[in-house]
Amino acid sequence: MLQKSVDGVSTARWIGSSGLAVAVGVAYFVTGELGLALLTTPERVAVFWPASGVAAGILIALGSRARTPVAAGVIAATIAANVMLDRSLWAALALASCNAGEALLVAWLIERWSGPSFHLDSLRRVLTFLVAAIVGTATVAVGAAWAMSLFGPSTAAFLSVWQVWFASDVLGMVTVAPLLIGLAAAIRNTPTRRELIEATLALVALTVTNGFVLAWLTRPWLMIVPATLLFPLLLWLGARCRPVFTAAGVFIIAAAIVWTTTYELGLYGDPGLHIADRVLAAQVAMLSTTLAGLALAALFDERRQQAAALIESEARLQEALSAGGVTAFDWDLGTGMTRRSENAAQMLGFDPKNPPSATEFLARVRPDDLARYKAFLQSASPDRPSFAWSFRFTRFDGREIWLEQSSRAEFDAGGLVVHVRGLTLDVTERKQAEEHQSILMAELDHRVRNVLARVAGVAMSTRQGSGSMDDFVLRLNGRIQAMALAHAVLSQSRWYGAGLMDLVRQQLAPYTTDANTTISGSDVMLTAETTQALAMVLHELVTNAAKYGALSSPDGRVSVQWDHHSHGSDGASLTIEWREFGGPAIVGPIQSGYGTNLIRELIPHELGGKVDLVFAADGACCRIEIPLPAEVTPDPVGTATFRERPVSV
């Protein structure tokens, strides 16, 4: 199976090569017959040889793989054409070898100098093609002149034969080969419909104009016609279309000149001029038109390639700038004109069709930041042209943002700033984060100092009311644990606040069960300050109940309930009632200690609330009133949104 596949591929290649050889042979023979229609008298060499362009153009367009079939087609066509002219077989073989060698040599030189893929899309490649054509034809013309002198039919001097062969083959190569090279490229990359229509119109106009020039203009116009009438049309083709269409235009002009010169028609067939003069004028017109057309087409194509590369580069730059959230700017201080990258409209909030001037931009910068910018500009010098600054900018939609610019100034001969270029970065989020971090650090510092002060106060007061060191350690540990529990609840919400239900249940948890505790009320979200103060109060109430009150007796019960009251624009208040039932009877006056004083004084002192603590005979009762704002917006420094939901335990 593999062998059959290999054989099939080999057969297909052989058929393709044979077909190419036949096609090249036919084309070479036909164009060769046209060239042989006009021969010089003593040299017996064709004045125009377009067949050289056919062979070289096909070989350059198809590459090295076409060498064998192209050479075979050229040799066969040359032998056939010379035999029909009754030339000797040796002369036919020698000329066939020269024609084939000429195409192979030119194609090899171009491949060596410009690589395997060749297009006439730059001036450097056009010059490469011309040099290769000149070197190849000049080299082969030596062998051809020797063969014609040796085998006939030429009777002219060696140098004369060489000159005619060289001129005719160079003209044929530079006028025909570019068209074939361009057609191969156009097949690989098809032109657009618009380009085809425009190029067709231009070629029709060129054909008509060229026909008018050759048929109707008289002798004084002989040398200036190509520049005055044909050049604008070639310029149109070169500027608007790819090089293949200019090559087609050049071929049309050259073919018409060859035809009229050969058959003595029109301008270049004027019988009043000597044939040598007419041939020279025709060759000069063909060469000048071809060189101008190819050069123009290459220059314009280079410009299109550079423009496309620039557009692609700008697109990649815009993508990179957009991905990095950066815009580029260019400010000419002399004219006041500014240019900004496309993504600046999104960053600054202006209409892309109406970008702001430098004055309009600076008018939206905060005055104090603008003063710093002017100071930077004044302090910039050729030795220190770069500077960076951050500033607040009011977008065109009214929103204020933070921007950071890295700039580089350019100076005139007097050392004055004339140009500023740089990048602008939106650092609003970073600035907000830095400000937020500063607030957090200040708040943390404030809270740590408060906590340390409170711990120190608690420790001092606990020591004064303790009967022994063990009692002191026990009481101090309990109060610090109460503070720690409050901090734990607040940490879960990142100090946004704490729910009253969670706070009450955590403070009661070490001493109570569902059987001896009743908790009811809407779940109110407390601020951090309220949470810490209320935690200390609840801890003292729970500790007192566990030691002396209802929680010290198996039959005792504790009830904690609260209500939220709204006072309209005056805010709101929270009322908490602590009641004990079934505990030991309270007799005699109660001596106030640190815990009792803390219950009565901490809420009024820190929160501006009220506390009514009563030790009745049937159990302690504490009513706490805490003022609340009407609406509290959550933020990371300890406030929280008020919310409530019914809860009953």
Secondary structure in CASP SS format (residue, H / E / C, confidence):
PFRMAT SS
TARGET T0000
AUTHOR 0000-0000-0000
METHOD secondary structure of the structure
MODEL  1
M C 1.00
L H 1.00
Q H 1.00
K H 1.00
S H 1.00
V H 1.00
D H 1.00
G H 1.00
V H 1.00
S H 1.00
T H 1.00
A H 1.00
R H 1.00
W H 1.00
I H 1.00
G H 1.00
S H 1.00
S H 1.00
G H 1.00
L H 1.00
A H 1.00
V H 1.00
A H 1.00
V H 1.00
G H 1.00
V H 1.00
A H 1.00
Y H 1.00
F H 1.00
V H 1.00
T H 1.00
G H 1.00
E H 1.00
L H 1.00
G H 1.00
L C 1.00
A C 1.00
L C 1.00
L E 1.00
T C 1.00
T C 1.00
P C 1.00
E C 1.00
R C 1.00
V C 1.00
A E 1.00
V C 1.00
F C 1.00
W C 1.00
P C 1.00
A H 1.00
S H 1.00
G H 1.00
V H 1.00
A H 1.00
A H 1.00
G H 1.00
I H 1.00
L H 1.00
I H 1.00
A H 1.00
L H 1.00
G C 1.00
S H 1.00
R H 1.00
A H 1.00
R H 1.00
T H 1.00
P H 1.00
V H 1.00
A H 1.00
A H 1.00
G H 1.00
V H 1.00
I H 1.00
A H 1.00
A H 1.00
T H 1.00
I H 1.00
A H 1.00
A H 1.00
N H 1.00
V H 1.00
M H 1.00
L C 1.00
D C 1.00
R C 1.00
S C 1.00
L H 1.00
W H 1.00
A H 1.00
A H 1.00
L H 1.00
A H 1.00
L H 1.00
A H 1.00
S H 1.00
C H 1.00
N H 1.00
A H 1.00
G H 1.00
E H 1.00
A H 1.00
L H 1.00
L H 1.00
V H 1.00
A H 1.00
W H 1.00
L H 1.00
I H 1.00
E H 1.00
R H 1.00
W H 1.00
S H 1.00
G C 1.00
P C 1.00
S C 1.00
F C 1.00
H C 1.00
L C 1.00
D C 1.00
S C 1.00
L H 1.00
R H 1.00
R H 1.00
V H 1.00
L H 1.00
T H 1.00
F H 1.00
L H 1.00
V H 1.00
A H 1.00
A H 1.00
I H 1.00
V H 1.00
G H 1.00
T H 1.00
A H 1.00
T H 1.00
V H 1.00
A H 1.00
V H 1.00
G H 1.00
A H 1.00
A H 1.00
W H 1.00
A H 1.00
M H 1.00
S H 1.00
L H 1.00
F H 1.00
G C 1.00
P C 1.00
S C 1.00
T C 1.00
A C 1.00
A C 1.00
F H 1.00
L H 1.00
S H 1.00
V H 1.00
W H 1.00
Q H 1.00
V H 1.00
W H 1.00
F H 1.00
A H 1.00
S H 1.00
D H 1.00
V H 1.00
L H 1.00
G H 1.00
M H 1.00
V H 1.00
T H 1.00
V H 1.00
A H 1.00
P H 1.00
L H 1.00
L H 1.00
I H 1.00
G H 1.00
L H 1.00
A H 1.00
A H 1.00
A H 1.00
I H 1.00
R H 1.00
N C 1.00
T C 1.00
P C 1.00
T C 1.00
R H 1.00
R H 1.00
E H 1.00
L H 1.00
I H 1.00
E H 1.00
A H 1.00
T H 1.00
L H 1.00
A H 1.00
L H 1.00
V H 1.00
A H 1.00
L H 1.00
T H 1.00
V H 1.00
T H 1.00
N H 1.00
G H 1.00
F H 1.00
V H 1.00
L H 1.00
A H 1.00
W H 1.00
L C 1.00
T C 1.00
R H 1.00
P H 1.00
W H 1.00
L C 1.00
M C 1.00
I C 1.00
V H 1.00
P H 1.00
A H 1.00
T H 1.00
L H 1.00
L H 1.00
F H 1.00
P H 1.00
L H 1.00
L H 1.00
L H 1.00
W H 1.00
L H 1.00
G H 1.00
A H 1.00
R H 1.00
C C 1.00
R C 1.00
P H 1.00
V H 1.00
F H 1.00
T H 1.00
A H 1.00
A H 1.00
G H 1.00
V H 1.00
F H 1.00
I H 1.00
I H 1.00
A H 1.00
A H 1.00
A H 1.00
I H 1.00
V H 1.00
W H 1.00
T H 1.00
T H 1.00
T H 1.00
Y C 1.00
E C 1.00
L C 1.00
G C 1.00
L H 1.00
Y H 1.00
G H 1.00
D C 1.00
P C 1.00
G C 1.00
L C 1.00
H C 1.00
I H 1.00
A H 1.00
D H 1.00
R H 1.00
V H 1.00
L H 1.00
A H 1.00
A H 1.00
Q H 1.00
V H 1.00
A H 1.00
M H 1.00
L H 1.00
S H 1.00
T H 1.00
T H 1.00
L H 1.00
A H 1.00
G H 1.00
L H 1.00
A H 1.00
L H 1.00
A H 1.00
A H 1.00
L H 1.00
F H 1.00
D H 1.00
E H 1.00
R H 1.00
R H 1.00
Q H 1.00
Q H 1.00
A H 1.00
A H 1.00
A H 1.00
L H 1.00
I H 1.00
E H 1.00
S H 1.00
E H 1.00
A H 1.00
R H 1.00
L H 1.00
Q H 1.00
E H 1.00
A H 1.00
L H 1.00
S H 1.00
A H 1.00
G H 1.00
G C 1.00
V E 1.00
T E 1.00
A E 1.00
F E 1.00
D E 1.00
W E 1.00
D E 1.00
L C 1.00
G C 1.00
T C 1.00
G C 1.00
M C 1.00
T E 1.00
R E 1.00
R E 1.00
S C 1.00
E C 1.00
N C 1.00
A H 1.00
A H 1.00
Q H 1.00
M H 1.00
L H 1.00
G C 1.00
F C 1.00
D C 1.00
P C 1.00
K C 1.00
N C 1.00
P C 1.00
P C 1.00
S C 1.00
A H 1.00
T H 1.00
E H 1.00
F H 1.00
L H 1.00
A H 1.00
R C 1.00
V E 1.00
R C 1.00
P H 1.00
D H 1.00
D H 1.00
L H 1.00
A H 1.00
R H 1.00
Y H 1.00
K H 1.00
A H 1.00
F H 1.00
L H 1.00
Q H 1.00
S H 1.00
A C 1.00
S E 1.00
P C 1.00
D C 1.00
R E 1.00
P C 1.00
S E 1.00
F E 1.00
A E 1.00
W E 1.00
S E 1.00
F E 1.00
R E 1.00
F E 1.00
T E 1.00
R C 1.00
F C 1.00
D C 1.00
G C 1.00
R C 1.00
E E 1.00
I E 1.00
W E 1.00
L E 1.00
E E 1.00
Q E 1.00
S E 1.00
S E 1.00
R E 1.00
A E 1.00
E E 1.00
F E 1.00
D C 1.00
A C 1.00
G C 1.00
G C 1.00
L C 1.00
V E 1.00
V E 1.00
H E 1.00
V E 1.00
R E 1.00
G E 1.00
L E 1.00
T E 1.00
L E 1.00
D E 1.00
V C 1.00
T H 1.00
E H 1.00
R H 1.00
K H 1.00
Q H 1.00
A H 1.00
E H 1.00
E H 1.00
H H 1.00
Q H 1.00
S H 1.00
I H 1.00
L H 1.00
M H 1.00
A H 1.00
E H 1.00
L H 1.00
D H 1.00
H H 1.00
R H 1.00
V H 1.00
R H 1.00
N H 1.00
V H 1.00
L H 1.00
A H 1.00
R H 1.00
V H 1.00
A H 1.00
G H 1.00
V H 1.00
A H 1.00
M H 1.00
S H 1.00
T H 1.00
R H 1.00
Q H 1.00
G C 1.00
S C 1.00
G C 1.00
S C 1.00
M H 1.00
D H 1.00
D H 1.00
F H 1.00
V H 1.00
L H 1.00
R H 1.00
L H 1.00
N H 1.00
G H 1.00
R H 1.00
I H 1.00
Q H 1.00
A H 1.00
M H 1.00
A H 1.00
L H 1.00
A H 1.00
H H 1.00
A H 1.00
V H 1.00
L H 1.00
S H 1.00
Q H 1.00
S C 1.00
R C 1.00
W C 1.00
Y C 1.00
G C 1.00
A E 1.00
G E 1.00
L H 1.00
M H 1.00
D H 1.00
L H 1.00
V H 1.00
R H 1.00
Q H 1.00
Q H 1.00
L H 1.00
A C 1.00
P C 1.00
Y C 1.00
T C 1.00
T C 1.00
D C 1.00
A C 1.00
N C 1.00
T E 1.00
T E 1.00
I E 1.00
S E 1.00
G E 1.00
S E 1.00
D C 1.00
V C 1.00
M E 1.00
L E 1.00
T C 1.00
A H 1.00
E H 1.00
T H 1.00
T H 1.00
Q H 1.00
A H 1.00
L H 1.00
A H 1.00
M H 1.00
V H 1.00
L H 1.00
H H 1.00
E H 1.00
L H 1.00
V H 1.00
T H 1.00
N H 1.00
A H 1.00
A H 1.00
K H 1.00
Y C 1.00
G C 1.00
A H 1.00
L H 1.00
S H 1.00
S C 1.00
P C 1.00
D C 1.00
G C 1.00
R E 1.00
V E 1.00
S E 1.00
V E 1.00
Q E 1.00
W E 1.00
D E 1.00
H E 1.00
H E 1.00
S E 1.00
H C 1.00
G H 1.00
S H 1.00
D H 1.00
G C 1.00
A E 1.00
S E 1.00
L E 1.00
T E 1.00
I E 1.00
E E 1.00
W E 1.00
R E 1.00
E E 1.00
F E 1.00
G C 1.00
G C 1.00
P C 1.00
A C 1.00
I C 1.00
V C 1.00
G C 1.00
P C 1.00
I C 1.00
Q C 1.00
S C 1.00
G C 1.00
Y H 1.00
G H 1.00
T H 1.00
N H 1.00
L H 1.00
I H 1.00
R H 1.00
E H 1.00
L H 1.00
I H 1.00
P H 1.00
H H 1.00
E H 1.00
L H 1.00
G C 1.00
G C 1.00
K E 1.00
V E 1.00
D E 1.00
L E 1.00
V E 1.00
F E 1.00
A E 1.00
A C 1.00
D C 1.00
G E 1.00
A E 1.00
C E 1.00
C E 1.00
R E 1.00
I E 1.00
E E 1.00
I E 1.00
P E 1.00
L E 1.00
P C 1.00
A C 1.00
E C 1.00
V C 1.00
T C 1.00
P C 1.00
D E 1.00
P C 1.00
V C 1.00
G C 1.00
T E 1.00
A C 1.00
T C 1.00
F C 1.00
R C 1.00
E C 1.00
R C 1.00
P E 1.00
V E 1.00
S E 1.00
V C 1.00
END
